[in-house]
Amino acid sequence: MTIALKVHPSFFKEFATKTWVSPADVIKELIENAFDEDATRVLITILRDNSISIEDNAGMDESEIQKFLLLGSPHKKVDSISPKLKRVRTGRYGTGRLSFLTSFEKMKIRTRKGNYHKSFLIDTKSLDALFTGKSNLHEIRETRLSRDGTEIIVSDPKSFVDEFRLIKEIRKLAVLRHPLFEVYIKKSAKFKEWSFSDAELIGVPEIQGHRIPLGLDKGNIVGEITVARRPLTEDERGIAVMVGGHIVMRTLFGFDSKIPRVTGFVRCDSLTSRFADKSAIIEDKEFERFSNLMKKFIVDTVIPSLTLYEDVLVTREESKIYKQIDKVLGQAVIETLEPYEEIEGYEIVETKKIVSKPSKSSAITAEDNLFDKSIDDEYKDITKNEFKRSGDTVSEKGRSQQTLGGGDNTVPNYLYSGQTTDSENYENVTVTAQIRKPLIKKTFALKKVGYKIIPYEDETDSRYSFINENVVFVNKANPTYKAESSRGDEFLLRHIMNIVAQAVAESRHPEGKEALELQNRLVSEAIRIHDTFLTKSP
């Protein structure tokens, strides 16, 4: 009997469905594929049923389709430079076309280049026969595209497609920084070919700062390091390590506390990224050598530049200006954020009060007010029927229960059966009443922006905040919130303002338009305060 190594029929399905992580990873892979084939524009459309189309203006001819369908083909590694625009290609292993199976059931491809056009379908069934070395695909008869390009529609999603997360992940792609490559996104009820109506450009935020060119190991390691002028987000912080045109990881090479404002990229094609999803680097001898060279560069060049950069950036005269701006802008923030209380509901609570009641020898009239006015004044929403009887009854003209004022307000339990109602003599007694107490929630209202902030505490929630319609919920248990709160009210107000600007911008305007509007309003208010200050000064 011959000893042989075989492939189980389920291997390719397991590989395809359990290698990539999320719908965002799938779409990023397809965007990079378009970049590798010299596309200059990509349009992403999120449809109502959570299907997603990815369109570009780079079509495939017959030979290119054959390469596209050859799994594990090293042609992008061998031909690492694209033919037309001479781009460094991101692909290396030829497995990304299966990435869609992580989050979707089907992928329909329609492509055209010149007179050649093709439409076909790949789904989970297509993988069943791959262990034989070949799987015939279902070709679809459809009209050709109206242009040279490729249209991919991934459908039957396995999970919800989060538009915000998708945009956030796409913005991390290094290919977006290429001058001849643009990615647009939109939502639509129905698919319409190559329609940019209502589409938004996904841009990469520019990070201003001191730029340090990097060239090591005779040109094998190249890149650019930036010492940022502003604090960096978690997604921006660190040096992006690229293999080919693909970002594999971000790291500060162990200097996290010394260079927190350092960002940038470094490319080293001699490194080996993990097979398929390319989300990690194989830590072999080449990686160790690369890391040592980068650490030396950071010690010799980057860290000394931090002090030089700060000295150049802020002069003594500028420092005085910044202090004045900080003073008036801080006041603008305080005046823009106004706390107030808002009732979110009611709870029933018991309260004991001393009230006057008729003496045993006295009679009362139905018009006498037997209720403690202080309770009613404290909670305006309280009605007399909120006083509950404990079981006693009052007889009046054959009725088993007495009501006052013609309504359904039950008489308290200190009245005696058979009493008449014509005396004005009273004595003090203690009664128990149930009242509605309003539940108050502390809310911060941004008067000029039109948003509210409601804090909450959840140590298990790692988020700074989240947004629901026009309300931003801020997590007070977050370590950053606690740190800013301990520094004082002004720091906390500024922290909350930043959270609101970020949350609103990312949820409703991924390009940060709302955040920019808020910034402009605050600056306008600060200028007004500054002008008032100058007018009042002698």
C-alpha positions in Angstrom: 0.0 0.0 0.0 1.4 3.4 -1.0 1.7 6.0 1.7 0.3 9.3 0.5 -0.5 12.7 1.8 -4.0 13.8 0.8 -6.3 16.8 1.1 -9.6 16.4 2.8 -12.6 17.7 0.8 -13.5 20.1 3.6 -10.0 21.7 3.8 -10.6 24.5 1.3 -13.9 25.5 2.8 -12.4 25.5 6.3 -9.5 27.6 5.1 -11.7 30.1 3.2 -14.3 30.6 6.0 -11.9 30.8 9.0 -8.9 32.8 7.8 -10.3 36.4 7.5 -12.0 38.1 10.3 -14.9 40.4 9.3 -16.7 41.9 6.3 -14.3 44.9 6.6 -11.3 42.6 6.0 -13.1 41.2 2.9 -13.8 44.6 1.4 -10.2 45.8 2.1 -8.9 42.7 0.3 -11.0 43.4 -2.8 -10.0 47.1 -2.8 -6.3 46.1 -2.7 -7.0 43.7 -5.6 -8.3 46.6 -7.6 -5.3 48.7 -6.8 -3.0 45.9 -7.9 -4.7 45.8 -11.3 -4.1 49.5 -11.9 -7.6 50.8 -11.0 -7.8 54.5 -10.3 -11.3 54.6 -8.8 -13.2 52.2 -6.6 -16.9 52.5 -5.7 -18.4 50.6 -2.7 -22.1 50.4 -2.4 -23.8 49.0 0.7 -27.2 47.7 -0.3 -30.4 47.5 1.8 -30.0 43.7 2.3 -26.4 44.2 3.4 -25.0 42.9 0.1 -22.0 45.0 -1.0 -20.8 45.9 -4.5 -17.2 46.8 -5.3 -16.7 48.4 -8.6 -13.5 49.7 -10.3 -12.3 50.9 -13.7 -9.8 48.1 -14.3 -11.2 45.2 -16.2 -9.7 41.8 -16.8 -9.1 40.0 -20.1 -9.1 36.2 -20.5 -5.5 35.8 -19.4 -6.0 38.0 -16.3 -9.1 36.1 -15.3 -7.2 32.8 -15.5 -4.6 34.3 -13.1 -7.4 35.6 -10.9 -8.9 32.2 -10.6 -5.7 30.3 -10.0 -5.6 30.0 -6.2 -2.1 30.2 -4.7 -0.7 31.8 -7.8 2.5 33.6 -7.1 2.2 35.9 -10.1 1.8 39.1 -7.9 4.9 38.2 -6.0 6.8 37.4 -9.2 5.4 40.4 -11.1 5.4 42.7 -8.0 5.1 45.9 -10.1 1.8 46.6 -11.9 2.1 46.9 -15.7 0.5 50.2 -16.4 1.0 52.5 -13.3 4.1 50.7 -12.0 2.6 50.3 -8.5 4.1 48.0 -5.9 1.4 45.3 -5.6 -0.1 44.3 -2.3 -1.0 40.7 -3.1 1.5 37.9 -2.6 -0.2 34.5 -2.3 -3.2 34.5 -4.5 -5.8 33.5 -1.9 -7.6 36.8 -1.3 -10.3 36.0 -3.8 -11.7 33.4 -1.3 -11.8 35.9 1.6 -15.5 36.7 0.9 -16.5 33.3 2.2 -15.7 34.4 5.7 -18.7 36.8 5.8 -20.8 36.1 2.7 -22.2 33.1 0.9 -21.8 34.3 -2.8 -19.6 36.4 -5.0 -20.7 37.4 -8.5 -18.0 38.8 -10.8 -18.7 40.8 -13.9 -15.7 42.2 -15.9 -14.9 43.8 -19.2 -11.8 44.8 -21.0 -12.2 46.0 -24.5 -14.3 43.5 -26.4 -13.8 40.8 -23.8 -16.4 40.4 -21.0 -17.3 37.6 -18.6 -19.8 37.0 -15.7 -19.6 34.1 -13.3 -20.5 33.1 -9.7 -18.4 31.7 -6.9 -20.1 30.3 -3.7 -19.4 27.7 -1.0 -20.4 24.9 -3.3 -17.5 25.9 -5.6 -15.1 24.7 -3.0 -16.4 21.2 -2.7 -14.5 19.9 -5.7 -11.3 22.0 -5.2 -9.5 19.1 -3.5 -9.4 17.5 -7.0 -7.4 20.5 -8.2 -10.2 22.1 -10.2 -13.8 23.4 -9.7 -16.0 24.4 -12.6 -17.8 27.7 -12.0 -21.3 28.8 -12.9 -21.1 31.3 -15.8 -23.9 33.9 -16.0 -25.3 35.4 -19.1 -25.6 39.1 -18.4 -25.2 42.3 -20.4 -21.7 43.6 -20.5 -20.5 46.5 -18.4 -20.9 49.9 -19.9 -17.2 50.6 -19.4 -13.9 48.8 -18.9 -13.8 47.6 -15.3 -14.8 44.9 -12.8 -17.9 44.6 -10.7 -18.0 42.3 -7.7 -21.1 41.8 -5.6 -20.8 39.8 -2.4 -24.3 38.7 -1.1 -26.1 36.7 1.5 -24.1 38.2 4.4 -23.5 36.0 7.5 -23.4 39.0 9.8 -24.4 42.6 10.0 -22.3 45.1 7.9 -21.3 48.0 10.2 -20.8 51.0 7.9 -18.9 53.0 10.4 -16.4 50.1 11.1 -16.1 49.5 7.4 -15.1 53.1 6.7 -12.8 53.2 9.6 -11.0 50.0 8.5 -10.7 51.2 4.8 -9.1 54.4 6.0 -6.2 52.3 7.3 -5.2 51.1 3.9 -1.9 52.3 2.7 -3.1 52.3 -0.9 -5.4 55.3 -0.1 -2.3 57.5 0.1 -1.5 56.8 -3.6 -2.0 60.0 -5.7 -3.9 58.1 -8.4 -6.2 56.0 -6.4 -9.6 57.0 -4.9 -12.2 55.0 -3.0 -15.8 56.1 -2.7 -18.6 54.7 -0.6 -22.4 55.1 -0.4 -25.6 53.4 0.7 -28.4 52.6 -1.7 -31.7 50.7 -1.8 -31.0 49.3 -5.3 -27.8 48.7 -7.2 -27.0 50.9 -10.1 -23.9 50.3 -12.1 -21.0 52.8 -11.7 -23.2 55.5 -10.2 -21.3 58.0 -7.9 -24.5 59.8 -6.9 -24.4 60.5 -3.1 -21.0 58.7 -2.8 -18.4 60.1 -0.4 -14.7 60.0 -0.9 -12.9 58.0 1.8 -9.9 60.1 2.6 -6.9 59.6 4.9 -6.5 62.3 7.5 -3.3 64.3 7.0 -1.0 64.2 10.0 1.0 67.4 10.2 4.5 67.2 11.8 8.2 66.8 11.3 8.9 64.2 8.6 12.0 62.1 8.7 13.0 60.1 5.5 14.1 56.5 6.1 16.5 54.5 4.0 18.4 51.5 5.4 20.1 48.4 4.3 21.1 49.7 0.8 17.5 50.6 0.0 15.9 47.4 1.2 14.2 49.3 4.0 12.5 52.5 3.0 9.8 54.8 4.4 9.0 58.0 6.2 8.6 58.7 10.0 6.4 61.5 11.2 6.7 63.2 14.6 3.1 64.4 14.9 2.1 67.8 15.9 -1.0 66.5 17.7 -1.8 63.5 19.9 -2.5 60.4 17.8 -5.4 58.0 17.9 -4.8 54.3 18.5 -5.2 53.7 14.8 -2.6 56.3 13.9 0.0 55.7 16.5 3.0 53.6 15.5 5.1 52.9 12.4 3.2 50.8 9.8 5.3 47.9 8.6 4.6 47.1 5.0 5.4 44.0 2.9 4.9 45.0 -0.6 2.0 47.6 -0.6 0.2 46.0 2.3 0.3 47.1 5.9 0.9 44.1 8.1 1.3 45.6 11.5 1.9 48.8 13.5 4.6 49.0 16.1 6.9 51.4 17.9 9.6 48.7 18.3 9.5 48.8 22.1 9.7 52.6 22.5 6.0 53.2 23.1 6.5 55.5 26.2 9.3 57.5 24.6 7.7 58.2 21.2 3.9 58.3 21.6 3.5 60.9 18.8 5.4 59.0 16.2 3.7 57.6 13.2 4.6 56.8 9.6 5.5 53.7 7.5 8.4 51.5 6.6 8.5 49.0 3.7 10.7 45.9 3.7 9.9 43.3 1.0 12.4 40.8 2.3 10.0 40.2 5.3 7.5 37.3 5.2 3.9 38.0 6.1 1.6 35.3 7.3 0.0 33.2 4.6 -3.5 34.3 3.2 -4.7 37.2 5.4 -1.2 38.9 5.8 -2.1 40.2 9.3 1.2 39.2 10.9 4.9 38.9 10.1 6.8 35.7 10.5 9.4 36.3 13.2 12.4 34.7 11.5 16.0 35.8 11.3 15.2 38.4 8.6 12.6 40.0 10.9 15.1 40.1 13.8 17.6 41.8 11.6 15.0 44.3 10.4 13.9 45.1 14.0 17.5 45.7 15.1 18.1 48.2 12.3 14.8 50.0 13.0 15.6 50.2 16.8 19.0 51.7 16.0 17.4 54.3 13.6 14.9 55.3 16.3 17.6 55.8 18.9 20.0 57.6 16.6 17.6 59.7 14.5 14.0 59.8 15.7 14.3 60.3 19.5 16.9 63.2 19.1 14.5 64.8 16.6 11.7 65.1 19.2 13.4 67.9 21.1 14.6 69.6 18.0 11.1 69.5 16.5 9.5 71.0 19.7 12.0 73.8 19.8 11.3 74.7 16.2 7.5 74.3 16.5 6.8 76.6 19.5 8.7 79.9 19.9 8.3 82.2 22.9 6.1 84.6 21.1 3.9 81.7 19.8 3.7 80.4 23.4 2.1 83.7 24.6 -0.4 83.6 21.7 -1.3 80.0 22.5 -1.9 80.8 26.2 -4.3 83.6 25.3 -6.1 81.3 22.8 -6.3 78.6 25.5 -7.9 81.1 27.9 -10.7 82.4 25.5 -11.3 79.0 23.9 -11.6 77.3 27.3 -14.3 79.9 28.2 -16.0 79.2 24.9 -16.1 75.5 25.7 -17.6 76.2 29.2 -20.3 78.5 27.8 -21.2 76.0 25.0 -21.7 73.1 27.4 -24.5 73.7 29.8 -25.7 71.0 32.3 -29.3 70.6 33.0 -31.6 68.0 34.6 -34.0 65.9 32.5 -36.8 63.6 33.8 -36.6 60.1 32.2 -39.5 58.5 34.1 -41.0 58.0 37.6 -40.7 55.5 40.4 -43.3 54.7 43.2 -41.9 55.3 46.7 -43.5 55.3 50.1 -43.4 58.3 52.3 -44.6 59.1 55.9 -46.1 62.5 56.7 -47.9 64.0 59.7 -51.3 65.3 58.6 -54.4 66.7 60.3 -57.5 64.5 60.6 -60.9 65.0 62.2 -61.2 64.1 65.9 -63.4 61.2 66.8 -66.2 63.6 68.0 -66.0 65.6 64.8 -67.5 65.4 61.4 -66.0 66.3 58.1 -67.3 67.6 54.8 -66.5 66.1 51.5 -64.9 69.3 50.5 -62.3 69.2 53.3 -58.8 68.7 52.0 -57.4 65.6 53.9 -54.1 65.5 51.9 -50.8 66.9 52.9 -50.2 69.9 50.7 -46.4 69.7 51.1 -46.3 66.4 49.3 -48.4 67.7 46.5 -46.3 70.8 46.2 -43.0 68.8 46.0 -44.2 66.6 43.2 -46.6 68.3 40.9 -47.5 65.1 39.1 -49.0 63.6 42.3 -52.8 63.1 42.3 -54.9 62.3 45.3 -55.6 58.7 44.1 -52.0 57.9 44.9 -52.9 57.6 48.6 -53.8 53.9 49.2 -56.2 52.6 51.7 -55.2 49.9 54.1 -58.6 48.2 54.3 -61.0 50.4 56.2 -64.2 51.5 54.5 -66.5 54.5 54.9 -70.3 54.2 54.8 -72.2 57.1 53.3 -75.7 56.7 52.1 -75.2 52.9 51.6 -71.9 53.1 49.8 -69.0 50.9 51.0 -66.3 53.3 49.9 -66.1 57.1 50.2 -64.6 59.3 47.4 -63.9 63.0 47.5 -64.5 65.7 45.0 -66.5 63.4 42.7 -63.4 61.6 41.5 -61.7 58.3 42.1 -59.5 59.5 45.0 -59.7 57.0 47.9 -60.1 58.4 51.4 -57.1 57.6 53.6 -57.5 54.9 56.2 -57.8 57.1 59.2 -61.5 57.9 58.6 -64.0 55.9 60.8 -67.1 54.2 59.6 -70.3 56.2 60.3 -68.6 59.6 60.6 -70.5 62.7 59.6 -68.9 65.6 57.8 -69.7 68.9 59.6 -66.9 69.5 62.1 -63.7 71.6 61.9 -61.9 70.0 64.8 -58.7 68.0 63.8 -55.9 66.1 65.4 -52.4 65.2 64.0 -51.8 61.6 62.8 -49.0 59.9 60.8 -50.0 58.4 57.5 -48.1 56.3 54.9 -48.6 57.4 51.3 -47.3 56.2 47.9 -46.1 58.9 45.6 -44.5 59.1 42.2 -41.0 60.4 42.3 -39.4 61.6 39.1 -36.2 59.8 38.0 -33.6 62.5 37.2 -30.8 61.9 34.8 -27.9 64.2 34.4 -27.6 65.4 30.8 -25.1 67.7 29.2 -26.7 69.7 26.4 -24.6 71.3 23.6 -26.7 74.4 23.0 -25.1 75.4 19.7 -24.5 72.0 18.3 -27.8 70.3 19.1 -26.5 67.2 20.8 -26.9 65.9 24.3 -24.4 63.9 26.4 -25.6 61.3 29.0 -22.8 59.6 31.0 -22.9 56.0 32.1 -20.6 53.7 34.0 -19.6 50.2 32.7 -16.2 48.9 33.4 -16.7 45.9 31.1 -17.3 48.3 28.2 -14.0 49.4 26.6 -15.6 52.1 24.5 -15.2 55.8 25.4 -18.7 56.5 24.1 -21.4 55.5 21.6 -24.1 57.5 19.9 -27.8 56.9 19.5 -29.5 59.5 17.3 -28.7 62.9 18.8 -27.5 61.5 22.2 -23.9 60.7 22.9 -23.4 58.2 25.8 -20.1 58.7 27.6 -18.6 55.9 29.7 -17.4 57.4 33.0 -15.7 54.1 33.9 -13.2 54.6 31.0 -9.7 55.3 32.4 -9.3 58.4 30.2 -12.5 59.9 31.6 -11.4 59.2 35.2 -8.0 60.8 34.5 -9.4 64.0 33.0 -12.1 64.2 35.7 -9.4 64.1 38.4 -7.6 67.1 36.8 -10.6 69.3 37.2 -13.9 70.4 35.6 -12.3 72.3 32.7 -10.3 69.3 31.6 -13.3 67.1 31.8 -15.4 69.5 29.8 -12.8 69.6 27.0 -12.5 65.8 27.1 -16.3 65.5 26.7 -16.2 68.0 23.9 -13.6 65.9 22.0 -15.6 62.7 22.5 -18.7 64.3 21.1 -16.9 65.8 18.1 -15.3 62.4 17.4 -18.5 60.4 17.9 -20.7 62.7 15.8 -18.2 62.9 13.0 -17.5 59.2 12.8 -21.1 58.1 13.1 -22.7 60.6 10.7 -19.9 62.1 8.7 -16.9 59.8 8.4 -14.8 62.5 6.9 -15.1 64.6 10.0 -17.4 67.4 8.7 -19.5 67.6 11.9 -16.4 67.7 14.0 -15.0 70.6 11.9 -18.3 72.5 12.2 -18.1 72.1 16.0 -14.5 73.3 16.0 -15.5 76.4 13.9 -18.3 77.3 16.3 -16.0 77.0 19.3 -13.4 79.2 17.6 -16.0 81.7 16.7 -17.2 81.9 20.3 -13.6 82.2 21.5 -13.0 85.1 19.2 -16.1 86.8 20.5 -15.0 86.4 24.1 -11.5 87.6 23.2 -12.9 90.7 21.5 -15.1 91.4 24.5 -12.0 91.0 26.8 -10.0 93.5 24.7 -12.9 96.0 24.7 -13.2 96.0 28.5 -9.4 96.2 29.0 -8.2 99.7 29.9 
